[in-house]
Amino acid sequence: MALTTEQVIAALRTVKDPELFKDIVSLNMVKDVQVRGADVDVTVELTTPACPLKDVIEKDVTEALKQVGAREIKLNITANTRGATGPRREALPQVKNIIAVGAGKGGVGKSTVAVNLAVGLQREGARVGLMDGDIYGPSMPTMLGLKGMAPEVRGNRILPFHVHGIHAVTIGALVEEDKPLIWRGPMAHGAFKQLLLDNTEWPDLDYLIVDLPPGTGDVPLTLCQLLPLTGAVVVATPQQVALDDAIRAVRMFQQLNAPILGIVENMSYFVAPDGSMNDIFGRGGAERAAKQLSVPFLGELPMFIELRVNSDTGNPTANFQANPKLRDALQQIVRRLAGEVSKRNLAAPTPQLNIT
């Protein structure tokens, strides 16, 4: 039996995005429909290449078309990362989503998570930038393998390093190695603003990950003043002392009108060579805190020796290659983050913060 385009569209209206809870036609995800008798070609455009439920959407589309009599189905899945609805921001209009990564205290692996979020999103097919905004203790030169390298300059603008598939900028590449960075509040504000907006030539990006200094000080406030964020990710370890500070970081971002995209539990547990699991810091605390705060939990990152080695040697790409358990843990966090960004962008336009 020959099908009509109207019948195919009606069938696709029964398919809902599992995270956005609307049908894919209303979400403008159906980009092309070709019908030849009972054969159907459909192009579905995901809201992010890191869509965590891509396989579910593929399955649901195929089943919906079969139910109306489609014989041969050719499904083409593409992706176009979406930014917030409403007018484009004046600052960094070429960046669709700006995501801050923060922590209530130092030493919880915030920069490790930021680097791997950026590399993981790029490996899913997104265009990604990473700014090392931890101007007190920049670690990106080590973690990205940039030690001793100076950035290229065009006029008075810095061109981000292109490394591991991402576009990265760090103040650590602009100062003498091992020199202590001592900043008063206004100096920190100025340095951060110059690196983020004034002196860096960012390309078109789907996501810009900004690694913030730990705590609730000047730099997070500056970021929220300068730009409307898509949202923030807070990193914590499971023990209560770290969680207390993580909750303060969540409350800070909420007070600054920066939506919380989720909490990541780092150093969640350690798997010994004999296969036994050891909850060194008390596994599950961050997930409980996320439930208490009614914010998403993005996942747990166990302690892997490879993660430490790859960070020390500046090769984060290897985290997604050799150890499948490490890769899967990171990919889960990356894809959940991408899903939360898509949900955020479907909601109301990102609010702007005005502080007088």
N, C-alpha and C positions, 0 to 999 in steps of 0.2 A: 504494500500500500504506500502510495506516494505521500510524503509529508509536506506541509506548508511551513513557511518561515514563522508564521504566527503560532503554529502548534509547537514548534521548537522553542520559541521565546516563552510561551506559556509553561512549558516543561521546565525551563531554566529558572523561572520564577519560583519554583518549588524548592530550589537549592539555596540553602542559607549558608553564609559564611559562619563557621562554627564559633568564631570569636566575636564577630561584629553583630551577629544575631539579626542580620537583614539578608534579603535574598540578593543574589549576585547581579540580577538585572537592575534592581533599584540602586545598588552600590556602583553602578556603571562599570562593572568588572567584565561584562560581556562586550567584546570589541568587534567581533565579526561572526556572522552566521552564514554559511553556504549550504543550501539544500539541493540535492540532486536525487529525486525519487525518494528512496528510503535511506540514502546515504547523507550523513551530516558532518560538516566541518565547522568546528567552533573554536574561537580564540577567547580565552579567559585571561584577563590581566589581574594578577594579584596585587595587593597594596604594598607588598614588600617582597623582594627576592628571598628573604629569610622567613617566609611564612611558615609558622610551625605546624600548620594543618593542611599543607598543600596536598598531601596524599588523600586526605579525607574529601577535599573539594573535588579532586579528580574522580574519585570513586562515586561521589554523589551525583556529579554531572553525568557520568556514564550511565548510571542506573536510571536517572530521570529520563534520559533520552531513549533508553531501551524500553521503558514503560510505555512510551507513546509510539513505539514501533520502529525506531531507528535500527537499521540493519548494520551498516558499517559506520563507525564513529571515529573521526579524526579530531583529537583534542589537542590544541596547541596552548600551552601554558606559558605566559609571559609575565613580566612584573614591572611595575612602575611605582617606586616609593613615593608615597604621598606626604606632603607637609600639612601644616595646619590650614584650615579654611580661613577665609577672610583676606584682607589686604596683605600683600607681602611686606615684611618688615624693611625699614630703611637700611639698617645695618645688616650686612651679610645676606642680602636677598638671594644670593646664589646657593645658599645652604638651606635645605628643606627642613632638617630637624637638628636641633642643638640639645645634646644630652650631657648633663653634668654628672660626674661620678665623684661622690664624696664619702666621708667617713667621720664619725664622731671623734676618733682618736687615731694616732699613727700606728703603724706596724700591723695593720689588719689585712694588708694585701690589696689596698685600693688601687694602686698604680698597676699591679699585676692584672687585676680584673679589667681596668680601663684599656690596657694594651690588648688584651685578648678579646674584649668586646669589639674593638676596632678591627682587628685582624679577622675575627670570626665573621663579622658582618660583610667584610670585603670578600671573603671566601664564598659567601652565599650569593655574591653577585652585585653588591651595592658599592657605590662610590663613597669612600669614607675618609674623613680627616680626623686627626688626633692632635689635640693641643695639650702640651705638658704645662698646665697652669699651676703646678706645685712649685711656685717660685722660690720657696724656702729650701726645698730639697728635691730638685729635679732628678728623676731617675731614668727618664727616657733615653738619654745617651747610652746608658748601659743596656737597658732592656730591648732597645731597637738596634743595637750594634752601631751607634753613631759616634762613639768616643773618638775625639781627635778630628772630626769632620766639621767643616764650616759650611753653612748654608749658602746657596747661590743667591745673589742679590741682583735685582733688576731695578735700576734707578735707586730710589730710597725704600724699596719694598723687598722683603724677604720672600723667597720662593720656598715653600715647604719641601722637606726631604721627601722623595718618593721611595719608600722602603717597605718591604713585605706587602706590597700592593696598596699601601695607604699613604696619605699625605700628612706628614708629621712636622710639628714645630715644637721646639723646646728651648727654654731660656738657657738650659745647660750647654747648648752649642754656641752660645753668644758670650759666655764668660770664661775666665780661666778655669781649667780643671782643678778641682779640689779647693777653689776659693770659696770661703763662706759667704752666703748671700744674706746680708743683714738689712732688713727693710723696716722702716717705720710705716704706719698705716697709709699715708698719702703716697709714699714711694711704691708700696705694694700695689695700690690702686692704679697708679700711672703705668707701672711696668706691665701689669696684666692687660690693661686696656690697649697699650701699644702693641703687645704681642698678639692679642686677639683680633683687634680691629684696624689699628692705624698703620702698622708696618708689615703686615703679612698679606700676601696675594693668594688667598684661598681660591681653588678652582670650584667648579660646580660640584656639590656634594649632596648625597642623600642623607648622610649622618655626619655630624661633627661631634666627636666625643671630647669632653673637656675634663681632664684630670685635675681636681682641685686639691689644695692643701688640706690636711686633716683639720677637724675642728669647725667652729662656727664663727670665724673671724671675718676680716676685711674682704678677702678674695671672693668667697661665695656671695657676699652682699654686693660686691662690685659686679659680678657676673649677672645677677638677677636685676640689677639696675640697668645694665647696658643692653640686655637682650631678653626678649620673651622666650623662655626655655620651653622646649617640648616637654621636658621633665627631668627628673633626677633619679639616679640610682645610688643607693646607700649600701656600703659594704661593711660587714661586721663579722667577727668570729663568734663562736657559740657561747662563750662564757659570759656570765652576767655583767662583769665589769665592762666588757666591750659593748654589750648590748645596751647598757645604760647610756653610754655615749652615743651609740647609733640612734637611739630613740630621740636624743636631743637633736641630732643632725636632721632626722626626719621632721621634727617639729620646726626646726629652723627653715627648711625649704618650704614647708606648708605656710609658715608665717610670711614668707617672701613670695607667696603665690606661685611657687614652682611645683607642679604636680609630681607626686612620687610615682615613678614607673615601676619601682620594685626594690626589694632588699635581696642581696646576695650573701649567702653564708660561706665564707672562705675558711680554709683549714678545718673543714667540717669533721673529718675523721682521717685516720691513717690506716692503710692496709699493709700489714707486715709481710715479709717475704713468705711466711708460712700460710698466708691467706687470711689470717685473723684480722678483724677490724677493731681498731682502738680509737675510742672517742676521747682524744687527749684533752680537748677543751669542753667537752659536753655537747654532743651533737643535738641539733634541732632547736637551739635557742633562737636563732634568727627567724625561723619559720613561725615560732610561737609569737615572737615580737610583731611580725607582719600581721598575724591574725588579730593581735591585740590592737594594733594601729589601723586595721582595716585597709591595708595596702597590699599590693601583689607581692608574692614571694617568687623570685625568679629561679631559685635553685641553689644547690649546695655544690661547692667545689672542694673535693677531698685534697689531702696533702699528697702530692706526687713528687717524687724525686726529680722526675724529668721536667716538671714545671719550674722548679728552682734552677736546675741546670740550664734550661733554655732561656730563662730570664737573665741569668748571670752572663751567658754567652751571646746575648742579643739575637736570639733566633726564635721568636714567638711562633713563627710558621710551623716549626717542628712540633708544637703542642697539638696540632691538628693532624699529625701524620703518623707517628710511630706507635703511640700507646692508644688503642681504641677506647679504653675506659676514660682516659683524660680527654680525648677528642669528644666523646659523647657527652661528658659532663659540661664541657664548654659550649658545645653546640646547643644543648638544651637551654642554657642560660641565654645565649645569643638569640635563639629563635623566640623564646618567651619575651625577651625585651622587644624584639621587632613587633611581636603581636601586640604588646602593650602600647607601643608607639602608634600602631595603626588604630587601635581603639581610641586612644587619646585624640588623634586627628579627626576621627569621625564625630567627636563630641564638639562642644562649643569652641570657638576660637581661643587661642592661648591668651590669657589676660596679661596686660602690661603692668609693671610695678612702677609707681610714682612715689618717690621718697623725697620729702622736703626737709 
